[in-house]
Amino acid sequence: MSRFLKRSFPPGFSYKPELKAASFALGCSAFICFIGFFTDYSALRRFLYIRIGTDIILDESRVMEDFVYILGGRLNVLLILAALIPIIAAVSHYAYYHNGSKSIYLMRRLPNRFELHRQCLLMPLIYALVFVLAAAAMLLICYAIYMGLTPEACLTPNQWRKIWG
């Protein structure tokens, strides 16, 4: 893995801080998305039950809010970061060649003229892919929680279709 990372960044570039920052952004945004969804879901799920004395009973006449409503725009944070972090990383990598090592002219004279672009754009593209996959995984996890914990009598049909429609 270390060899792959060294070849995927500009030579001499300190890539560990960048990887830590991208990982931290991914972890924080996924955590905030999940906690926000679960907090809203739990609050709305409590309204499906009524208290009679010391007993808590499901009121089957109540209907749970749609999954799309509860999820809201929480995945947008991950998708915005999927665009923002790769742009910042790519600019940083290109700037490193111009300012840091001053080797932009050497890179342009290499036999493989795409080597400069590969070293500057490969990891940002991987960051974008990881953030989009994290958003998809978060969607599936939240949907599984919604469908698994919501009583069937309180669900409206076609929740999956409502996501896309």
MDAnalysis code that builds the backbone (N, CA, C; Angstrom):
import MDAnalysis as mda
import numpy as np

u = mda.Universe.empty(495, n_residues=165, atom_resindex=np.repeat(np.arange(165), 3), trajectory=True)
u.add_TopologyAttr("name", ["N", "CA", "C"] * 165)
u.add_TopologyAttr("resid", np.arange(1, 166))
u.add_TopologyAttr("resname", ["MET", "SER", "ARG", "PHE", "LEU", "LYS", "ARG", "SER", "PHE", "PRO", "PRO", "GLY", "PHE", "SER", "TYR", "LYS", "PRO", "GLU", "LEU", "LYS", "ALA", "ALA", "SER", "PHE", "ALA", "LEU", "GLY", "CYS", "SER", "ALA", "PHE", "ILE", "CYS", "PHE", "ILE", "GLY", "PHE", "PHE", "THR", "ASP", "TYR", "SER", "ALA", "LEU", "ARG", "ARG", "PHE", "LEU", "TYR", "ILE", "ARG", "ILE", "GLY", "THR", "ASP", "ILE", "ILE", "LEU", "ASP", "GLU", "SER", "ARG", "VAL", "MET", "GLU", "ASP", "PHE", "VAL", "TYR", "ILE", "LEU", "GLY", "GLY", "ARG", "LEU", "ASN", "VAL", "LEU", "LEU", "ILE", "LEU", "ALA", "ALA", "LEU", "ILE", "PRO", "ILE", "ILE", "ALA", "ALA", "VAL", "SER", "HIS", "TYR", "ALA", "TYR", "TYR", "HIS", "ASN", "GLY", "SER", "LYS", "SER", "ILE", "TYR", "LEU", "MET", "ARG", "ARG", "LEU", "PRO", "ASN", "ARG", "PHE", "GLU", "LEU", "HIS", "ARG", "GLN", "CYS", "LEU", "LEU", "MET", "PRO", "LEU", "ILE", "TYR", "ALA", "LEU", "VAL", "PHE", "VAL", "LEU", "ALA", "ALA", "ALA", "ALA", "MET", "LEU", "LEU", "ILE", "CYS", "TYR", "ALA", "ILE", "TYR", "MET", "GLY", "LEU", "THR", "PRO", "GLU", "ALA", "CYS", "LEU", "THR", "PRO", "ASN", "GLN", "TRP", "ARG", "LYS", "ILE", "TRP", "GLY"])
u.atoms.positions = np.array([
    [0.822, -1.193, 0.000],
    [0.000, 0.000, 0.000],
    [0.867, 1.259, 0.000],
    [1.930, 1.223, 0.750],
    [2.809, 2.378, 0.825],
    [3.421, 2.696, -0.537],
    [3.761, 1.663, -1.287],
    [4.341, 1.871, -2.615],
    [3.312, 2.509, -3.544],
    [2.080, 2.039, -3.461],
    [1.006, 2.622, -4.265],
    [0.816, 4.095, -3.911],
    [0.808, 4.404, -2.614],
    [0.617, 5.791, -2.190],
    [1.762, 6.679, -2.647],
    [2.973, 6.194, -2.559],
    [4.124, 6.997, -2.981],
    [4.089, 7.282, -4.481],
    [3.581, 6.335, -5.255],
    [3.494, 6.529, -6.704],
    [2.282, 7.359, -7.102],
    [1.285, 7.462, -6.220],
    [0.047, 8.166, -6.547],
    [0.074, 9.640, -6.187],
    [1.094, 10.061, -5.486],
    [1.242, 11.458, -5.103],
    [2.494, 12.010, -5.778],
    [2.608, 13.328, -5.866],
    [3.843, 13.902, -6.403],
    [5.050, 13.478, -5.562],
    [6.223, 13.269, -6.180],
    [7.407, 12.842, -5.436],
    [7.780, 13.865, -4.351],
    [8.006, 13.370, -3.165],
    [8.379, 14.231, -2.051],
    [7.208, 14.890, -1.356],
    [6.002, 14.667, -1.854],
    [4.802, 15.269, -1.265],
    [4.485, 14.566, 0.051],
    [4.194, 15.315, 1.068],
    [3.824, 14.750, 2.365],
    [2.343, 14.384, 2.318],
    [2.063, 13.125, 1.997],
    [0.687, 12.721, 1.747],
    [-0.082, 12.305, 2.997],
    [0.595, 11.975, 4.076],
    [-0.104, 11.497, 5.268],
    [-1.065, 12.529, 5.859],
    [-0.687, 13.804, 5.967],
    [-1.657, 14.774, 6.477],
    [-2.898, 14.894, 5.594],
    [-2.713, 14.791, 4.286],
    [-3.854, 14.864, 3.378],
    [-4.778, 13.666, 3.565],
    [-4.200, 12.477, 3.685],
    [-5.017, 11.283, 3.910],
    [-5.758, 11.358, 5.243],
    [-5.077, 11.856, 6.273],
    [-5.734, 11.998, 7.579],
    [-6.879, 12.997, 7.514],
    [-6.675, 14.109, 6.832],
    [-7.726, 15.124, 6.721],
    [-8.927, 14.592, 5.946],
    [-8.673, 13.875, 4.854],
    [-9.778, 13.308, 4.070],
    [-10.520, 12.248, 4.875],
    [-9.783, 11.419, 5.603],
    [-10.421, 10.394, 6.443],
    [-11.233, 11.030, 7.560],
    [-10.696, 12.080, 8.163],
    [-11.401, 12.772, 9.229],
    [-12.690, 13.405, 8.695],
    [-12.621, 14.037, 7.528],
    [-13.810, 14.642, 6.920],
    [-14.860, 13.579, 6.601],
    [-14.408, 12.448, 6.080],
    [-15.342, 11.358, 5.776],
    [-15.991, 10.828, 7.046],
    [-15.187, 10.556, 8.058],
    [-15.720, 10.020, 9.305],
    [-16.685, 10.972, 9.992],
    [-16.312, 12.236, 10.065],
    [-17.174, 13.223, 10.737],
    [-18.487, 13.421, 9.988],
    [-18.413, 13.542, 8.680],
    [-19.646, 13.765, 7.920],
    [-20.553, 12.543, 7.956],
    [-19.999, 11.349, 7.890],
    [-20.817, 10.139, 7.982],
    [-21.435, 10.009, 9.376],
    [-20.674, 10.329, 10.398],
    [-21.180, 10.266, 11.770],
    [-22.311, 11.266, 11.982],
    [-22.122, 12.487, 11.520],
    [-23.152, 13.518, 11.675],
    [-24.415, 13.138, 10.908],
    [-24.240, 12.602, 9.717],
    [-25.384, 12.154, 8.913],
    [-26.157, 11.056, 9.633],
    [-25.425, 10.075, 10.137],
    [-26.085, 8.951, 10.799],
    [-26.770, 9.383, 12.096],
    [-26.093, 10.167, 12.911],
    [-26.677, 10.605, 14.185],
    [-27.914, 11.462, 13.933],
    [-27.847, 12.353, 12.959],
    [-29.006, 13.188, 12.632],
    [-30.192, 12.356, 12.188],
    [-29.940, 11.397, 11.298],
    [-31.030, 10.524, 10.845],
    [-31.604, 9.728, 12.008],
    [-30.742, 9.108, 12.798],
    [-31.227, 8.230, 13.858],
    [-31.975, 9.016, 14.936],
    [-31.535, 10.228, 15.227],
    [-32.225, 11.061, 16.212],
    [-33.632, 11.411, 15.735],
    [-33.746, 11.863, 14.484],
    [-35.068, 12.197, 13.947],
    [-35.953, 10.959, 13.837],
    [-35.381, 9.856, 13.393],
    [-36.149, 8.614, 13.265],
    [-36.683, 8.158, 14.619],
    [-35.819, 8.176, 15.626],
    [-36.233, 7.734, 16.965],
    [-37.356, 8.600, 17.512],
    [-37.255, 9.904, 17.303],
    [-38.294, 10.810, 17.786],
    [-39.621, 10.537, 17.083],
    [-39.590, 10.343, 15.770],
    [-40.833, 10.073, 15.035],
    [-41.391, 8.688, 15.349],
    [-40.525, 7.738, 15.618],
    [-40.979, 6.379, 15.936],
    [-41.713, 6.350, 17.271],
    [-41.294, 7.187, 18.218],
    [-41.965, 7.231, 19.515],
    [-43.423, 7.642, 19.395],
    [-43.750, 8.452, 18.383],
    [-45.133, 8.894, 18.199],
    [-46.055, 7.778, 17.715],
    [-45.495, 6.645, 17.327],
    [-46.326, 5.514, 16.894],
    [-46.922, 4.755, 18.079],
    [-46.437, 5.016, 19.252],
    [-46.847, 4.286, 20.447],
    [-47.631, 5.201, 21.386],
    [-48.552, 4.582, 22.127],
    [-49.301, 5.311, 23.150],
    [-49.052, 4.639, 24.494],
    [-49.131, 5.443, 25.512],
    [-48.914, 4.937, 26.869],
    [-50.276, 4.814, 27.554],
    [-50.548, 3.623, 28.033],
    [-51.756, 3.361, 28.814],
    [-51.289, 2.825, 30.155],
    [-51.323, 3.690, 31.145],
    [-50.795, 3.328, 32.461],
    [-49.293, 3.143, 32.358],
    [-48.848, 1.938, 32.654],
    [-47.416, 1.629, 32.553],
    [-47.079, 0.888, 31.264],
    [-48.087, 0.570, 30.465],
    [-47.884, -0.165, 29.209],
    [-47.695, 0.804, 28.038],
    [-46.820, 0.416, 27.132],
    [-46.627, 1.163, 25.891],
    [-47.114, 0.268, 24.765],
    [-48.121, 0.771, 24.026],
    [-48.800, -0.041, 23.012],
    [-48.700, 0.657, 21.654],
    [-48.481, -0.136, 20.618],
    [-48.420, 0.388, 19.261],
    [-49.810, 0.809, 18.823],
    [-49.936, 2.027, 18.351],
    [-51.195, 2.529, 17.789],
    [-51.124, 2.307, 16.288],
    [-51.786, 1.264, 15.800],
    [-51.686, 0.882, 14.388],
    [-52.381, 1.852, 13.450],
    [-53.133, 2.801, 13.999],
    [-53.786, 3.794, 13.141],
    [-52.812, 4.916, 12.751],
    [-51.694, 5.019, 13.446],
    [-50.703, 6.049, 13.131],
    [-49.774, 5.566, 12.016],
    [-49.293, 6.501, 11.242],
    [-48.443, 6.183, 10.092],
    [-47.092, 6.867, 10.275],
    [-46.047, 6.114, 10.025],
    [-44.682, 6.645, 10.116],
    [-44.409, 7.572, 8.942],
    [-43.674, 8.639, 9.198],
    [-43.252, 9.539, 8.123],
    [-42.437, 8.750, 7.098],
    [-42.461, 9.228, 5.861],
    [-41.703, 8.556, 4.809],
    [-40.202, 8.647, 5.074],
    [-39.499, 7.632, 4.597],
    [-38.047, 7.565, 4.753],
    [-37.364, 8.796, 4.166],
    [-37.821, 9.228, 3.002],
    [-37.199, 10.379, 2.326],
    [-37.321, 11.632, 3.187],
    [-38.442, 11.794, 3.848],
    [-38.653, 12.952, 4.716],
    [-37.685, 12.931, 5.901],
    [-37.508, 11.764, 6.503],
    [-36.630, 11.657, 7.672],
    [-35.167, 11.844, 7.258],
    [-34.782, 11.247, 6.150],
    [-33.397, 11.368, 5.685],
    [-33.073, 12.810, 5.299],
    [-34.033, 13.459, 4.677],
    [-33.839, 14.861, 4.298],
    [-32.625, 15.032, 3.400],
    [-31.863, 16.083, 3.638],
    [-30.686, 16.376, 2.820],
    [-29.388, 15.991, 3.492],
    [-29.441, 15.023, 4.387],
    [-28.244, 14.662, 5.154],
    [-27.119, 14.099, 4.290],
    [-27.458, 13.413, 3.224],
    [-26.419, 12.848, 2.354],
    [-25.727, 13.927, 1.518],
    [-26.329, 15.106, 1.462],
    [-25.723, 16.187, 0.684],
    [-24.353, 16.569, 1.213],
    [-24.150, 16.458, 2.519],
    [-22.842, 16.793, 3.096],
    [-21.769, 15.883, 2.494],
    [-22.058, 14.591, 2.437],
    [-21.093, 13.657, 1.854],
    [-20.872, 13.939, 0.364],
    [-21.936, 14.278, -0.341],
    [-21.801, 14.530, -1.772],
    [-21.090, 15.849, -2.057],
    [-21.302, 16.843, -1.214],
    [-20.574, 18.109, -1.372],
    [-19.090, 17.880, -1.109],
    [-18.786, 17.117, -0.070],
    [-17.382, 16.803, 0.206],
    [-16.771, 15.946, -0.894],
    [-17.600, 15.119, -1.550],
    [-17.108, 14.301, -2.670],
    [-16.657, 15.175, -3.826],
    [-17.182, 16.384, -3.908],
    [-16.747, 17.310, -4.950],
    [-15.661, 18.252, -4.449],
    [-15.792, 18.712, -3.222],
    [-14.900, 19.743, -2.699],
    [-13.496, 19.225, -2.374],
    [-13.418, 18.110, -1.665],
    [-12.110, 17.586, -1.251],
    [-11.237, 17.196, -2.447],
    [-11.766, 16.515, -3.462],
    [-10.912, 16.220, -4.624],
    [-10.416, 17.470, -5.343],
    [-11.235, 18.497, -5.404],
    [-10.787, 19.730, -6.066],
    [-9.639, 20.356, -5.282],
    [-9.805, 20.430, -3.969],
    [-8.751, 21.001, -3.126],
    [-7.470, 20.177, -3.230],
    [-7.614, 18.846, -3.208],
    [-6.436, 17.974, -3.293],
    [-5.739, 18.124, -4.644],
    [-6.501, 18.169, -5.732],
    [-5.892, 18.299, -7.058],
    [-5.159, 19.635, -7.190],
    [-5.769, 20.695, -6.716],
    [-5.106, 22.007, -6.764],
    [-3.828, 21.975, -5.935],
    [-3.890, 21.336, -4.786],
    [-2.714, 21.220, -3.922],
    [-1.593, 20.447, -4.609],
    [-1.946, 19.371, -5.299],
    [-0.930, 18.555, -5.975],
    [-0.276, 19.319, -7.132],
    [-1.102, 20.006, -7.923],
    [-0.538, 20.796, -9.020],
    [0.307, 21.945, -8.477],
    [-0.158, 22.575, -7.411],
    [0.589, 23.689, -6.816],
    [1.926, 23.207, -6.269],
    [1.964, 21.977, -5.789],
    [3.217, 21.424, -5.283],
    [4.276, 21.372, -6.384],
    [3.871, 21.006, -7.582],
    [4.826, 20.962, -8.691],
    [5.299, 22.360, -9.079],
    [4.402, 23.323, -8.990],
    [4.771, 24.685, -9.379],
    [5.562, 25.401, -8.291],
    [5.154, 25.227, -7.043],
    [5.761, 25.990, -5.952],
    [6.735, 25.172, -5.111],
    [6.304, 23.991, -4.702],
    [7.094, 23.209, -3.761],
    [8.384, 22.684, -4.344],
    [8.290, 21.840, -5.346],
    [9.489, 21.197, -5.870],
    [10.028, 21.881, -7.124],
    [9.239, 22.762, -7.722],
    [9.628, 23.473, -8.958],
    [9.983, 22.499, -10.081],
    [9.353, 21.337, -10.066],
    [9.698, 20.321, -11.059],
    [8.661, 20.215, -12.166],
    [7.859, 21.233, -12.352],
    [6.825, 21.183, -13.374],
    [7.428, 21.045, -14.777],
    [8.555, 21.680, -15.009],
    [9.174, 21.611, -16.341],
    [9.763, 20.235, -16.615],
    [10.315, 19.614, -15.586],
    [10.825, 18.257, -15.722],
    [9.676, 17.288, -16.018],
    [8.571, 17.432, -15.307],
    [7.429, 16.537, -15.498],
    [6.856, 16.672, -16.910],
    [6.906, 17.851, -17.465],
    [6.369, 18.055, -18.811],
    [7.268, 17.453, -19.886],
    [8.521, 17.192, -19.558],
    [9.458, 16.621, -20.529],
    [9.537, 15.100, -20.446],
    [8.849, 14.481, -19.503],
    [8.895, 13.020, -19.376],
    [8.306, 12.352, -20.621],
    [8.773, 11.134, -20.945],
    [8.221, 10.425, -22.107],
    [6.713, 10.161, -21.965],
    [6.295, 9.837, -20.762],
    [4.865, 9.632, -20.519],
    [4.277, 10.977, -20.095],
    [3.640, 11.653, -21.019],
    [3.172, 13.004, -20.731],
    [1.979, 13.046, -19.796],
    [1.398, 11.886, -19.482],
    [0.264, 11.840, -18.567],
    [0.688, 11.568, -17.127],
    [1.969, 11.381, -16.895],
    [2.458, 11.081, -15.538],
    [2.145, 12.216, -14.569],
    [2.294, 13.441, -14.994],
    [1.976, 14.594, -14.144],
    [0.512, 14.558, -13.728],
    [-0.360, 14.336, -14.674],
    [-1.792, 14.331, -14.381],
    [-2.186, 13.115, -13.539],
    [-1.534, 11.994, -13.778],
    [-1.826, 10.806, -12.968],
    [-1.472, 11.066, -11.508],
    [-0.302, 11.639, -11.271],
    [0.120, 11.884, -9.893],
    [-0.713, 12.976, -9.219],
    [-1.266, 13.866, -9.990],
    [-2.060, 14.961, -9.404],
    [-3.542, 14.617, -9.267],
    [-4.055, 13.715, -10.099],
    [-5.499, 13.490, -10.126],
    [-5.953, 12.121, -9.634],
    [-5.053, 11.143, -9.536],
    [-5.478, 9.800, -9.139],
    [-6.087, 9.781, -7.742],
    [-5.395, 10.297, -6.762],
    [-5.926, 10.264, -5.392],
    [-7.178, 11.134, -5.228],
    [-7.248, 12.316, -5.832],
    [-8.510, 13.055, -5.744],
    [-9.702, 12.291, -6.329],
    [-9.471, 11.563, -7.408],
    [-10.558, 10.746, -7.965],
    [-10.932, 9.608, -7.015],
    [-9.946, 9.037, -6.365],
    [-10.225, 7.993, -5.373],
    [-10.996, 8.577, -4.196],
    [-10.624, 9.783, -3.757],
    [-11.380, 10.442, -2.679],
    [-12.844, 10.613, -3.083],
    [-13.080, 11.094, -4.290],
    [-14.453, 11.307, -4.764],
    [-15.233, 9.997, -4.767],
    [-14.598, 8.954, -5.259],
    [-15.248, 7.647, -5.304],
    [-15.579, 7.142, -3.896],
    [-14.658, 7.299, -2.973],
    [-14.886, 6.842, -1.599],
    [-16.041, 7.618, -0.953],
    [-16.107, 8.919, -1.166],
    [-17.191, 9.711, -0.582],
    [-18.542, 9.351, -1.192],
    [-18.586, 9.102, -2.497],
    [-19.845, 8.705, -3.134],
    [-20.266, 7.320, -2.641],
    [-19.313, 6.402, -2.509],
    [-19.637, 5.073, -1.975],
    [-20.086, 5.157, -0.521],
    [-19.494, 6.058, 0.248],
    [-19.918, 6.247, 1.642],
    [-21.343, 6.786, 1.698],
    [-21.688, 7.686, 0.786],
    [-23.056, 8.211, 0.739],
    [-24.043, 7.095, 0.372],
    [-23.666, 6.249, -0.572],
    [-24.529, 5.122, -0.945],
    [-24.675, 4.143, 0.215],
    [-23.575, 3.863, 0.895],
    [-23.635, 2.960, 2.052],
    [-24.487, 3.562, 3.165],
    [-24.366, 4.864, 3.380],
    [-25.165, 5.528, 4.410],
    [-26.646, 5.466, 4.051],
    [-26.977, 5.635, 2.782],
    [-28.359, 5.515, 2.337],
    [-28.895, 4.122, 2.638],
    [-28.125, 3.091, 2.313],
    [-28.567, 1.717, 2.545],
    [-28.681, 1.398, 4.034],
    [-27.749, 1.878, 4.829],
    [-27.797, 1.632, 6.278],
    [-29.020, 2.298, 6.893],
    [-29.236, 3.555, 6.547],
    [-30.396, 4.272, 7.100],
    [-31.703, 3.638, 6.637],
    [-31.756, 3.203, 5.388],
    [-32.958, 2.539, 4.883],
    [-33.200, 1.213, 5.603],
    [-32.139, 0.466, 5.845],
    [-32.275, -0.801, 6.558],
    [-32.774, -0.565, 7.989],
    [-32.277, 0.466, 8.639],
    [-32.745, 0.796, 9.989],
    [-34.216, 1.180, 9.939],
    [-34.577, 2.024, 8.993],
    [-35.963, 2.463, 8.855],
    [-36.905, 1.278, 8.632],
    [-36.570, 0.424, 7.685],
    [-37.452, -0.705, 7.360],
    [-37.415, -1.788, 8.443],
    [-36.282, -1.946, 9.101],
    [-36.158, -2.993, 10.099],
    [-36.785, -2.645, 11.438],
    [-36.779, -1.381, 11.813],
    [-37.273, -0.992, 13.135],
    [-38.683, -0.407, 13.128],
    [-39.169, -0.028, 11.971],
    [-40.518, 0.524, 11.903],
    [-41.525, -0.623, 11.857],
    [-42.548, -0.592, 12.722],
    [-43.576, -1.636, 12.673],
    [-44.267, -1.651, 11.304],
    [-44.466, -2.831, 10.776],
    [-45.006, -2.969, 9.430],
    [-46.386, -2.345, 9.286],
    [-47.172, -2.377, 10.344],
    [-48.520, -1.814, 10.289],
    [-48.496, -0.295, 10.108],
    [-47.411, 0.336, 10.426],
    [-47.313, 1.803, 10.367],
    [-46.569, 2.310, 9.133],
    [-46.133, 1.415, 8.264],
    [-45.386, 1.804, 7.069],
    [-46.326, 2.095, 5.908],
    [-45.987, 3.093, 5.129],
    [-46.690, 3.295, 3.869],
    [-45.929, 2.511, 2.801],
    [-46.605, 2.019, 1.798],
    [-45.916, 1.194, 0.793],
    [-44.985, 2.016, -0.101],
    [-44.123, 1.295, -0.791],
    [-43.222, 1.849, -1.815],
    [-42.225, 2.874, -1.282],
    [-41.620, 2.605, -0.140],
    [-40.647, 3.535, 0.417],
    [-39.408, 3.648, -0.477],
    [-38.975, 2.547, -1.051],
    [-37.779, 2.571, -1.896],
    [-38.018, 3.395, -3.161],
    [-39.213, 3.302, -3.735],
    [-39.538, 4.069, -4.936],
    [-39.601, 5.564, -4.642],
    [-40.020, 5.908, -3.441],
    [-40.134, 7.324, -3.082],
    [-38.769, 7.999, -3.000],
    [-37.723, 7.217, -2.798],
    [-36.377, 7.785, -2.784],
    [-36.023, 8.321, -4.160],
    [-36.372, 7.592, -5.190],
    [-35.963, 7.924, -6.550],
    [-37.011, 8.701, -7.318],
    [-38.209, 8.811, -6.753],
    [-39.283, 9.461, -7.523],
    [-39.752, 10.740, -7.018],
])
